Amino acid sequence: MINNYEAMFILQPNLNEAQGKEAFAQLDEAIIKNEGQIVTSGIWSEKRKLGYPIKKFQEGLYYLITFKAKASAILKLKQIYKLNENILRILITRAA
């Protein structure tokens, strides 16, 4: 069964434009490779101050993806994203 999901990423704020585009492409590709379908993706907020330091960063770049995928793909996606050094935090929720 295919469900709707939202994934919010906090990325390192020190990425230059080329590194940022590459990181965003990697996030999108992981979903597509795991039989997901991206509905929308884009920067939610640039260099927003964090509530507390994460890996010594005071700010983060927020990136939001809404997508459709099987429930079994979510665990695989979390494992893939955990290996990405540019990601400070990730939250994947099931959307209505």
ABEGO torsion letter per residue (X at the ends): XBBBBBBBBBBBAABBAAAAAAAAAAAAAAAAAAGBBBABBEBABBGBBBABBBGGBABBBBBBBBBBBBAAAAAAAAAAAAABAABABBBBBBBX
